[in-house]
Amino acid sequence: MDKTLKQLGEEYLREVDLVNEKIEKCRKRLIKATREHNCDEIFIVRKLLKLFYNQKNEMMDNAKTLITYYS
């Protein structure tokens, strides 16, 4: 199955929604850990959030590049 660059870019954008769901779950975990003063959990969740936000930004950049490649 051959896909155009635009189709691949749109696929990246759909995958961003999954990353957004992971970010939302982590944010809830962070709120809970902060309320409980659980420093270890706060540290872990912050690292995960940083990872997911970086992943999201890269996916958005790649999607934009693919969608607008021939424009």
Secondary structure, DSSP 8 states (H G I E B T S, - for coil): ----HHHHHHHHHHHHHHHHHHHHHHHHHHHHHHHTT-HHHHHHHHHHHHHHHHHHHHHHHHHHHHHTTT-
